[in-house]
């Protein structure tokens, strides 16, 4: 009987918590603005502006590794900006989509250092910050 009561309490509290999150209105304009800021900062190789889009709770997952928190994400972006110099880099945005707190982009790029024939990023953006990001790409 104790177990049934405990399970019932857990289920009820989960419904309340998840129900609150699912009805929360997310401003897609903010999601888009954060992505645009992030994209501009990357194009300018502005590491400080890039890092301003993340928090200590942010997580970035790539084929090369998983980066948690500002220090680890900064180390990853130090290498990323080296691969995408401001001079001689060309980006082609193939598709974007924004829904609530999620931004999705498919792109290709050719730089003096690397060429991605196909790449994709997904961002979860809340409170004006990137909380989660995934990346995958096909290097030529």
C-alpha distance (Angstrom), angle and dihedral (degrees) to the residues before:
residue distance angle dihedral
X1 . . .
X2 3.83 . .
X3 3.80 90.0 .
X4 3.81 92.7 52.0
X5 3.80 91.3 50.4
X6 3.81 91.4 47.3
X7 3.83 92.9 48.9
X8 3.82 90.6 47.2
X9 3.80 90.9 51.5
X10 3.81 91.8 48.7
X11 3.79 92.8 48.9
X12 3.81 92.7 47.3
X13 3.79 93.3 48.1
X14 3.82 90.5 47.5
X15 3.78 90.9 52.8
X16 3.80 90.7 51.5
X17 3.82 94.0 47.6
X18 3.81 96.6 43.2
X19 3.80 92.4 40.0
X20 3.80 90.2 57.1
X21 3.79 92.0 51.1
X22 3.79 94.8 47.7
X23 3.81 94.2 53.2
X24 3.80 94.9 47.5
X25 3.81 111.0 114.3
X26 3.80 113.9 -125.7
X27 3.78 120.7 -156.1
X28 3.81 106.8 -129.3
X29 3.80 90.0 -167.7
X30 3.82 88.7 63.8
X31 3.80 90.9 47.7
X32 3.81 89.8 52.8
X33 3.83 93.5 44.3
X34 3.82 92.3 53.2
X35 3.81 91.0 49.8
X36 3.81 91.1 48.3
X37 3.82 90.8 50.2
X38 3.81 90.2 48.1
X39 3.80 92.7 48.4
X40 3.81 92.3 48.6
X41 3.82 91.8 48.7
X42 3.82 90.8 51.0
X43 3.81 91.4 48.7
X44 3.81 89.1 52.4
X45 3.84 93.9 42.9
X46 3.80 87.3 -125.3
X47 3.81 102.4 160.3
X48 3.81 94.6 -177.6
X49 3.81 92.3 53.0
X50 3.81 90.4 46.2
X51 3.79 91.1 52.9
X52 3.81 91.9 47.5
X53 3.83 86.7 70.5
X54 3.83 92.9 62.4
X55 3.80 136.9 65.0
X56 3.77 134.4 -152.0
X57 3.84 86.3 -97.1
X58 3.82 94.1 53.9
X59 3.79 120.9 117.5
X60 3.82 126.2 -162.8
X61 3.82 119.3 -168.0
X62 3.82 121.5 -164.6
X63 3.81 134.8 157.0
X64 3.83 86.6 -98.7
X65 3.79 95.1 55.8
X66 3.78 151.1 -59.8
X67 3.79 117.0 -80.8
X68 3.80 121.6 -162.7
X69 3.79 126.1 -171.9
X70 3.76 131.9 2.9
X71 3.82 98.9 -68.1
X72 3.82 95.2 53.2
X73 3.81 93.9 41.6
X74 3.81 90.7 49.4
X75 3.83 90.9 53.4
X76 3.81 89.5 52.9
X77 3.81 92.6 48.8
X78 3.80 92.4 49.8
X79 3.80 86.1 64.5
X80 3.80 94.1 40.4
X81 3.81 94.4 55.6
X82 3.82 88.8 51.3
X83 3.82 88.8 57.8
X84 3.82 92.5 48.5
X85 3.82 107.4 47.7
X86 3.79 115.5 -175.2
X87 3.82 92.2 -122.2
X88 3.79 117.1 66.8
X89 3.83 98.5 6.4
X90 3.79 119.3 126.9
X91 3.80 124.2 -169.7
X92 3.78 127.2 -165.9
X93 3.80 116.9 -164.6
X94 3.80 107.6 -151.5
X95 3.80 100.8 177.8
X96 3.78 140.1 -7.0
X97 3.78 131.7 -173.1
X98 3.78 132.0 -179.4
X99 3.79 124.5 -166.5
X100 3.79 121.1 167.4
X101 3.83 106.1 -54.5
X102 3.82 95.7 -11.2
X103 3.79 127.2 94.2
X104 3.82 121.1 -174.0
X105 3.79 126.0 -171.3
X106 3.80 133.8 179.3
X107 3.77 115.3 -164.0
X108 3.79 147.8 154.3
X109 3.79 129.0 -147.5
X110 3.76 141.8 -174.2
X111 3.79 119.2 -160.7
X112 3.80 133.6 165.4
X113 3.84 85.8 -100.1
X114 3.84 107.7 36.6
X115 3.78 142.6 8.5
X116 3.78 122.8 -148.5
X117 3.79 111.2 -167.1
X118 3.81 90.1 -173.0
X119 3.79 130.4 7.0
X120 3.78 138.1 161.7
X121 3.78 137.1 -164.7
X122 3.78 129.0 -170.8
X123 3.80 120.1 -163.8
X124 3.80 130.5 -167.5
X125 3.80 105.3 -157.4
X126 3.79 123.4 -171.0
X127 3.77 131.5 163.7
X128 3.79 90.4 6.2
X129 3.84 92.9 -59.2
X130 3.80 136.4 99.8
X131 3.80 105.0 -112.4
X132 3.80 97.6 171.8
X133 3.79 133.2 16.7
X134 3.77 133.8 175.0
X135 3.78 126.9 -169.0
X136 3.79 134.4 -173.2
X137 3.78 129.1 167.3
X138 3.77 144.5 169.5
X139 3.81 112.6 -125.5
X140 3.79 116.5 -151.8
